[in-house]
């Protein structure tokens, strides 16, 4: 038994009964040979399940059936893998998209007991009425309708008793198996352990209903002023890690187009509104619903869209929202040059990538798709094939980007179902361009970018003396350094220091100009402001002008 196995043994022995079930299932579905090679001898005896009809199933079908049999944690794992074109072959991805939670609702008396235990009061005191028949049931929990004492209609999401312990045990087993398999991957560029650890974080957030409550409230604040989309109100006093109480949305599913028309609303307008707000969430706010499928979207009685279930959201920083905007513009304007540039900027292209061949393949694919009639354009397939091509050239796109693209493809599918005449290309391209141009002209965003650039340049400036120190240490240790190498190093360090100083001045000039302009605009709208603000604007713009003149003079003198 090796050292790593001994280290992980206490964790695995704690879940020995469940481990036996998992290994038996692996054997039954025909994966015994794979795991027998990596499991310690003590475990291989449990790979004893008799294969059941595996000759009748394709490999992909066996994987799906195995995950469904092993329960909610493994189903969630398969659903995550179904979004990762960078990890999973296309045929297996399609099969994993069919994964379903095969569970019955749990008894109402257990649901009531869970609610009373979590909230500390009897159901009769918490609610005016409580419906025993659940509205919906899934592997992690189920949803009941209820009415608060003040008459407000709500839904109560209650976690399945014992599910957290099951999920935590499964996660430890999955991580253990990943640690055994990782050394066998050889040259395959896949950090399986890291992927499983990220999956652990994701599902543990999902089973903590306080996270969903917080996400719902964050989205509600961001949607202030947007009258065409709503999220349910959260009742914090009736929420814990295992119970979530939300406003009940009385509406119809976006699937029911005929009923939407009967209500007097235009499905085409709803399609445009849903796509636009989804793009705003991802590109402008960097906070988006990660699974906007039709079951999570309703048309309410006032004609607005109701969006529910914020157990899984995506978060993007400014750099990633910019990357996503340029990425989408490049795709929908058929501009492979822009696509390659953004890959370079995000450091996604390695030295081994044949950039010319990549650009040619992407251009050919774009031309074949964007030359079609709009009624024939399958956005999901188009984006999927783009990723198939770039994966061939080992371009590693971040998981967050894959998540947001999955969400956008889902909402576009909803929009096309609402409005068969929906012009995906023009709608998405126009909205992305509008958001991107608004961000480019936003003084606050520009100031924030300038600050980050200054911060990076300061770090670079500080690294110059450190590199010089390293070089001198090399000399002190009597490491052979040629005279030519000394000369080159000194010249390079001097040039870099001069470049950094000038770059810092240039960014500082831009920063002062932008901040001064933004403050001047604020003063224009607030004429009663103190004279100190006027003096500050004058000083900032004067400094910017002086630095700009100095840089221009140095440029003219040195040819820099």
C-alpha positions in Angstrom: 0.0 0.0 0.0 1.6 3.3 -1.0 1.9 6.5 1.1 -0.9 8.4 -0.5 -3.3 5.5 0.0 -2.3 5.3 3.7 -2.9 9.0 4.1 -6.4 8.8 2.5 -7.3 5.6 4.3 -9.1 7.1 7.3 -11.3 9.2 5.0 -12.2 6.2 2.9 -12.8 3.8 5.8 -15.3 6.2 7.3 -17.4 5.6 4.2 -16.5 2.0 3.7 -20.2 0.8 3.2 -20.8 3.4 0.5 -17.4 2.6 -1.1 -18.4 -1.0 -1.4 -21.7 0.1 -3.2 -19.8 2.4 -5.6 -17.2 -0.3 -6.5 -19.9 -2.9 -7.0 -21.8 -0.6 -9.4 -18.6 0.2 -11.3 -18.1 -3.5 -11.9 -21.8 -4.2 -12.9 -21.6 -1.5 -15.6 -18.4 -2.8 -17.1 -15.7 -0.6 -15.6 -14.0 -3.2 -13.4 -10.8 -3.4 -15.6 -10.2 0.3 -15.5 -10.4 0.6 -11.7 -8.7 -2.7 -10.9 -5.5 -1.2 -12.2 -5.5 1.8 -9.8 -7.2 0.5 -6.7 -5.2 -0.9 -3.8 -5.4 -4.7 -3.4 -7.6 -4.2 -0.3 -10.4 -2.7 -2.4 -10.3 -4.8 -5.6 -12.3 -7.6 -4.0 -15.3 -5.3 -3.9 -15.2 -5.0 -7.7 -17.4 -8.0 -7.7 -20.7 -6.9 -9.2 -21.9 -9.2 -12.0 -22.1 -7.3 -15.3 -25.8 -6.7 -16.2 -26.6 -6.5 -19.9 -23.6 -4.3 -20.7 -23.2 -5.8 -24.1 -26.6 -4.2 -25.1 -25.5 -0.7 -24.1 -23.0 1.7 -25.7 -20.2 3.0 -23.6 -21.9 6.4 -23.3 -25.2 4.8 -22.2 -23.3 2.7 -19.5 -21.8 5.9 -18.1 -25.1 7.6 -17.8 -26.9 4.5 -16.3 -24.1 4.2 -13.8 -24.3 7.8 -12.6 -28.1 7.6 -12.4 -27.9 4.4 -10.2 -25.3 5.9 -7.9 -27.6 8.8 -7.0 -27.7 12.6 -6.7 -24.0 13.4 -6.3 -23.0 11.4 -9.3 -25.9 12.8 -11.3 -24.7 16.3 -10.5 -21.2 15.4 -11.5 -22.5 14.1 -14.9 -24.5 17.2 -15.4 -21.4 19.4 -14.8 -19.4 17.2 -17.2 -22.2 17.7 -19.8 -21.2 21.3 -20.0 -17.4 20.8 -20.4 -16.6 20.4 -24.0 -12.9 20.8 -23.1 -13.0 17.6 -21.0 -15.7 15.3 -22.5 -16.1 13.9 -26.0 -19.1 15.1 -27.9 -21.0 11.7 -27.9 -20.6 11.4 -24.2 -21.7 15.0 -23.6 -24.9 14.4 -25.5 -25.7 11.3 -23.4 -24.9 13.1 -20.2 -27.4 15.8 -21.1 -30.1 13.1 -20.6 -29.2 12.5 -17.0 -32.2 12.8 -14.7 -32.9 12.7 -10.9 -34.9 9.5 -10.5 -36.4 10.2 -7.1 -39.8 10.1 -5.4 -40.9 12.9 -3.1 -40.2 12.1 0.5 -43.1 11.8 3.1 -44.7 15.1 4.1 -44.3 14.3 7.8 -40.5 14.3 7.3 -40.8 17.6 5.4 -42.8 19.2 8.2 -40.4 17.8 10.9 -37.4 19.3 9.0 -39.1 22.7 8.7 -40.1 22.8 12.4 -36.6 21.6 13.5 -34.9 24.3 11.3 -37.2 27.2 12.1 -37.9 26.3 15.7 -41.7 26.6 15.6 -44.7 24.5 14.7 -45.9 24.7 11.1 -49.3 26.0 12.4 -47.5 29.1 13.8 -45.2 29.7 10.9 -47.9 29.4 8.2 -51.6 30.1 7.8 -51.7 27.1 5.5 -49.2 24.5 4.2 -49.9 22.1 1.3 -48.8 18.6 1.9 -48.5 17.7 -1.7 -45.2 19.0 -3.1 -45.1 21.2 -6.2 -41.9 19.5 -7.3 -39.4 17.0 -6.0 -35.7 16.5 -6.8 -32.8 14.6 -5.3 -31.7 17.4 -3.0 -35.1 18.7 -1.8 -38.7 19.4 -2.7 -41.0 22.4 -2.8 -44.3 23.0 -1.0 -46.8 25.9 -1.4 -47.8 27.7 1.8 -49.4 30.9 3.0 -47.9 33.2 5.6 -49.9 34.6 8.5 -50.3 37.9 6.7 -51.8 36.1 3.6 -48.6 36.2 1.4 -48.4 33.2 -0.9 -45.0 31.5 -0.7 -43.1 28.4 -1.7 -41.1 26.5 0.9 -38.1 24.5 -0.3 -37.1 21.9 2.2 -34.0 19.7 2.0 -34.3 15.9 1.8 -33.4 14.5 5.3 -29.9 13.0 5.4 -29.0 14.1 1.9 -26.1 16.3 3.1 -24.4 13.4 4.7 -24.8 11.2 1.6 -23.4 13.9 -0.6 -20.4 14.6 1.6 -19.6 10.9 1.7 -19.9 10.6 -2.1 -17.6 13.6 -2.6 -14.9 12.0 -0.4 -15.1 8.8 -2.5 -15.0 10.7 -5.8 -12.0 12.7 -4.7 -10.3 9.5 -3.5 -10.8 7.8 -6.9 -9.6 11.0 -8.7 -6.4 10.9 -6.7 -5.8 7.3 -7.7 -6.5 7.9 -11.4 -4.6 11.2 -11.7 -1.0 9.6 -11.9 -2.3 7.2 -14.6 -3.2 10.1 -17.0 0.4 10.5 -18.0 0.8 13.3 -20.6 -3.0 14.1 -20.7 -3.3 17.7 -19.8 -6.1 17.3 -17.2 -6.0 18.1 -13.5 -8.7 15.7 -12.5 -8.2 16.3 -8.7 -8.6 20.1 -9.2 -11.8 19.5 -11.3 -13.3 17.3 -8.5 -12.3 19.9 -5.8 -14.1 22.6 -7.8 -17.1 20.3 -8.2 -17.1 19.8 -4.4 -17.3 23.5 -3.8 -20.1 23.9 -6.3 -22.4 21.2 -4.9 -21.7 22.1 -1.3 -22.8 25.7 -2.1 -25.9 24.3 -3.8 -27.0 22.3 -0.7 -26.7 25.3 1.5 -29.9 27.2 0.9 -28.5 30.3 2.5 -26.3 30.7 -0.5 -29.4 30.5 -2.8 -31.2 33.1 -0.6 -28.2 35.5 -0.8 -27.9 35.0 -4.6 -31.6 35.8 -5.1 -31.3 39.0 -3.0 -28.2 40.1 -4.9 -30.0 39.6 -8.2 -33.1 41.4 -6.9 -30.9 44.5 -6.1 -29.3 44.4 -9.5 -32.7 44.3 -11.2 -34.0 47.4 -9.5 -35.3 49.6 -12.4 -35.8 46.6 -14.8 -39.6 46.3 -14.9 -39.6 43.5 -17.4 -38.0 40.8 -15.2 -38.4 39.8 -11.6 -37.0 37.4 -9.0 -38.9 36.2 -6.0 -38.8 38.0 -2.7 -36.8 36.2 0.1 -38.2 35.8 3.6 -35.0 35.7 5.6 -36.7 34.9 8.9 -37.9 31.6 7.3 -34.6 30.6 5.7 -31.8 28.4 7.0 -29.2 26.1 5.4 -31.9 23.5 4.8 -35.1 25.5 4.4 -35.8 28.3 1.9 -38.9 30.4 1.8 -39.6 32.5 -1.3 -42.4 34.5 -2.8 -44.7 32.3 -5.0 -44.8 33.3 -8.6 -48.3 33.0 -10.1 -47.6 32.7 -13.8 -47.2 30.3 -16.7 -44.1 28.6 -18.0 -42.4 30.1 -21.0 -43.0 26.7 -22.7 -46.8 27.5 -22.9 -46.7 29.9 -25.8 -50.5 29.7 -26.5 -51.4 30.6 -22.9 -49.0 33.5 -23.1 -50.8 34.8 -26.1 -54.2 34.3 -24.4 -52.9 36.4 -21.5 -52.4 39.2 -24.1 -48.6 39.3 -24.2 -46.3 39.2 -27.2 -43.9 36.2 -27.1 -41.5 38.0 -29.4 -41.0 40.9 -27.0 -40.5 38.4 -24.1 -37.9 36.6 -26.2 -35.9 39.8 -26.8 -36.3 40.9 -23.1 -35.0 37.6 -21.8 -32.0 37.5 -24.1 -31.1 41.1 -23.4 -31.2 40.8 -19.6 -29.2 37.6 -19.7 -26.4 39.3 -21.7 -26.5 42.3 -19.3 -26.1 39.9 -16.4 -23.1 38.2 -17.9 -21.3 41.1 -19.7 -22.3 44.1 -17.5 -22.8 42.8 -14.0 -20.6 39.7 -14.1 -23.3 37.9 -12.1 -25.7 35.6 -13.9 -28.2 32.8 -13.6 -26.2 29.7 -14.6 -29.2 27.5 -15.6 -32.1 29.6 -17.2 -33.9 26.6 -18.6 -37.7 26.9 -19.3 -38.6 25.3 -15.9 -37.0 28.3 -14.2 -38.8 31.0 -16.3 -42.4 32.2 -16.0 -44.5 34.9 -17.6 -46.3 36.7 -14.7 -49.7 38.3 -14.7 -48.2 41.8 -15.3 -46.3 40.6 -18.4 -42.9 40.5 -16.7 -40.6 37.5 -16.8 -40.1 35.7 -13.5 -36.8 34.0 -12.9 -36.3 31.4 -10.1 -33.8 29.0 -8.7 -30.5 30.8 -8.0 -28.8 27.8 -6.5 -26.2 28.0 -9.2 -24.9 31.3 -10.4 -21.8 32.4 -12.3 -19.5 35.2 -11.3 -17.1 36.9 -13.7 -14.5 39.6 -13.0 -14.0 42.7 -15.2 -11.3 40.9 -17.2 -13.5 37.9 -18.0 -16.5 40.1 -18.9 -14.4 42.0 -21.4 -13.0 38.7 -22.8 -16.5 37.3 -23.2 -17.8 40.5 -24.9 -14.9 40.4 -27.4 -15.2 36.7 -27.9 -19.0 36.9 -28.7 -18.4 39.9 -31.0 -15.7 38.0 -32.8 -17.9 35.0 -33.3 -21.0 36.8 -34.4 -19.2 39.2 -36.7 -17.1 36.4 -38.3 -13.8 37.9 -37.2 -11.2 35.1 -36.4 -8.4 37.7 -36.1 -10.1 39.4 -33.2 -10.8 35.9 -31.7 -7.1 35.0 -31.8 -6.1 38.4 -30.4 -8.3 37.9 -27.4 -6.9 34.4 -26.9 -3.4 35.9 -26.8 -4.5 38.6 -24.4 -5.8 36.0 -22.0 -2.7 33.9 -22.3 -4.7 30.9 -23.6 -2.4 30.1 -26.6 0.7 28.1 -26.0 3.9 28.1 -28.1 3.0 24.8 -29.7 -0.2 26.2 -31.2 -0.3 26.6 -35.0 -2.0 29.9 -35.0 -2.3 30.2 -38.8 -4.0 26.8 -39.1 -6.3 27.6 -36.1 -7.3 30.9 -37.7 -8.0 29.2 -41.0 -10.2 26.5 -39.4 -12.1 29.0 -37.4 -12.7 31.3 -40.4 -14.0 28.3 -42.5 -16.4 27.3 -39.7 -17.7 30.9 -39.3 -18.2 31.3 -43.0 -20.1 28.0 -43.3 -22.5 29.0 -40.4 -23.0 32.7 -40.8 -23.7 32.4 -44.5 -26.8 30.4 -43.8 -30.4 31.6 -43.5 -31.2 32.7 -40.0 -33.9 30.1 -39.6 -31.2 27.4 -40.1 -28.7 28.8 -37.6 -28.3 26.6 -34.5 -26.4 28.8 -32.1 -25.7 26.0 -29.7 -24.2 23.8 -32.4 -22.3 26.7 -33.8 -20.7 27.7 -30.5 -20.1 24.0 -29.7 -18.2 23.5 -33.0 -16.1 26.7 -32.4 -15.0 25.0 -29.1 -14.3 21.7 -30.9 -12.0 23.5 -33.3 -10.1 25.5 -30.7 -9.7 22.4 -28.4 -7.9 20.6 -31.3 -5.2 23.4 -31.0 -5.0 23.1 -27.2 -6.6 26.5 -26.4 -7.7 26.2 -22.8 -10.8 28.3 -22.2 -11.7 29.0 -18.6 -14.6 27.0 -17.0 -16.4 30.2 -16.1 -16.6 31.1 -19.8 -18.0 27.7 -20.7 -20.6 28.1 -18.0 -21.8 31.5 -19.2 -21.9 30.3 -22.8 -24.0 27.3 -21.8 -26.4 29.7 -20.0 -26.6 32.0 -23.1 -27.2 29.1 -25.4 -30.0 27.9 -23.1 -31.7 31.3 -23.0 -31.4 31.7 -26.8 -33.1 28.3 -27.1 -36.0 29.6 -24.9 -36.2 32.8 -27.1 -36.4 30.8 -30.3 -39.2 28.6 -28.8 -41.1 31.8 -27.9 -40.5 33.4 -31.3 -39.6 31.1 -34.2 -38.8 34.2 -36.3 -36.2 35.3 -33.7 -33.1 36.8 -35.4 -30.5 35.5 -33.0 -27.5 36.9 -34.9 -28.7 40.5 -35.0 -30.2 40.5 -31.5 -27.2 39.1 -29.8 -24.7 41.1 -31.8 -26.6 44.4 -31.3 -26.9 43.8 -27.6 -23.3 42.8 -27.0 -22.0 45.7 -29.0 -24.3 48.2 -27.1 -23.1 46.8 -23.7 -19.4 46.8 -24.8 -19.5 50.4 -26.1 -21.3 51.5 -22.9 -18.5 49.9 -20.8 -15.8 51.5 -22.9 -17.3 55.0 -22.4 -17.9 54.5 -18.7 -15.5 56.8 -16.8 -15.7 54.7 -13.6 -14.8 51.5 -15.6 -12.0 53.3 -17.4 -10.6 54.6 -14.1 -10.8 51.1 -12.6 -8.8 49.7 -15.6 -6.3 52.4 -15.3 -5.8 51.6 -11.6 -5.2 48.0 -12.4 -2.7 48.9 -15.2 -0.8 51.2 -12.8 -0.7 48.4 -10.2 0.7 45.9 -12.7 3.3 48.4 -13.9 4.4 49.2 -10.3 4.9 45.5 -9.8 7.0 45.3 -13.0 9.0 48.3 -11.9 9.7 46.7 -8.5 10.8 43.5 -10.2 13.7 45.3 -12.0 16.0 45.7 -9.0 15.0 42.1 -7.9 16.2 40.7 -11.2 19.4 42.8 -11.0 20.0 41.4 -7.5 19.5 37.8 -8.8 22.0 38.5 -11.6 24.5 39.9 -9.2 24.0 36.9 -6.8 24.9 34.7 -9.7 28.2 36.5 -10.1 28.9 36.3 -6.4 28.4 32.5 -6.4 31.1 32.4 -9.1 28.7 31.2 -11.7 30.3 31.7 -15.1 28.8 34.7 -16.8 30.3 36.0 -20.0 31.2 39.7 -20.6 28.7 39.8 -23.4 26.0 38.4 -21.0 26.8 41.1 -18.5 26.5 43.8 -21.1 23.3 42.5 -22.5 21.7 42.2 -19.0 22.7 45.7 -18.0 21.3 47.1 -21.3 18.1 45.1 -20.9 17.5 46.1 -17.3 18.2 49.8 -18.1 15.9 49.7 -21.1 13.2 48.0 -19.1 13.4 50.5 -16.2 13.2 53.4 -18.7 10.2 51.8 -20.4 8.4 51.1 -17.1 9.0 54.7 -15.9 7.5 56.1 -19.1 4.7 53.7 -19.1 3.8 54.6 -15.5 3.8 58.3 -16.5 1.6 57.5 -19.5 -0.9 55.5 -17.4 -0.8 58.2 -14.7 -1.5 60.9 -17.3 -4.5 58.9 -18.6 -5.7 58.2 -15.0 -5.6 61.9 -14.1 -7.4 62.9 -17.3 -10.2 60.3 -16.9 -10.7 61.1 -13.2 -10.6 64.8 -13.8 -13.1 64.5 -16.7 -15.4 62.3 -14.6 -15.2 64.8 -11.7 -15.9 67.7 -14.1 -19.0 65.9 -15.4 -20.2 65.4 -11.8 -19.6 69.2 -11.0 -21.6 70.1 -14.1 -24.6 68.2 -12.6 -23.9 69.5 -9.0 -23.2 73.3 -9.4 -23.6 73.8 -5.6 -20.4 71.7 -4.9 -17.5 73.3 -3.0 -14.8 75.3 -4.7 -12.3 72.7 -3.5 -13.7 70.2 -6.1 -13.2 72.8 -8.8 -9.6 73.3 -7.7 -9.1 69.5 -7.7 -10.3 69.2 -11.2 -8.0 72.0 -12.4 -5.0 70.5 -10.6 -5.7 67.0 -12.1 -6.1 68.3 -15.7 -3.0 70.5 -15.3 -0.9 67.6 -14.1 -2.1 65.5 -16.9 -1.2 68.1 -19.4 2.2 68.6 -17.9 3.0 64.8 -17.9 1.7 64.6 -21.4 4.0 67.4 -22.6 7.0 65.8 -20.8 6.3 62.4 -22.5 6.0 64.1 -25.9 9.3 65.9 -25.4 11.1 62.7 -24.4 9.5 60.9 -27.4 10.8 63.6 -29.8 14.3 63.6 -28.3 14.8 59.8 -28.0 12.7 58.5 -30.9 10.9 56.3 -28.3 
